């Protein structure tokens, strides 16, 4: 896009939020909810809706920041906005 070879790029919102630049703009065309997986015995499995604050005491895995740094940044931002440091394993 910046070199004039593309008109637009389809990406995920966290990429745009993490990689903001004055030269690019974006428009949300669809909202994708976040998903978590867990064993049925986990107390959170009984909830119909899990909020990011519910993950404060959880240890969880995420995609390595080596492969998707913007996704890792988005998870960090969500947790920090909820008032905690994520306990993530990669």
Secondary structure, DSSP 8 states (H G I E B T S, - for coil): -TTSS-S-----HHHHHHT--TT----------------TTSGGGG-SS--GGGGTT-EEE---TTT-HHHHHHHHHHHHHTTS--EEE-
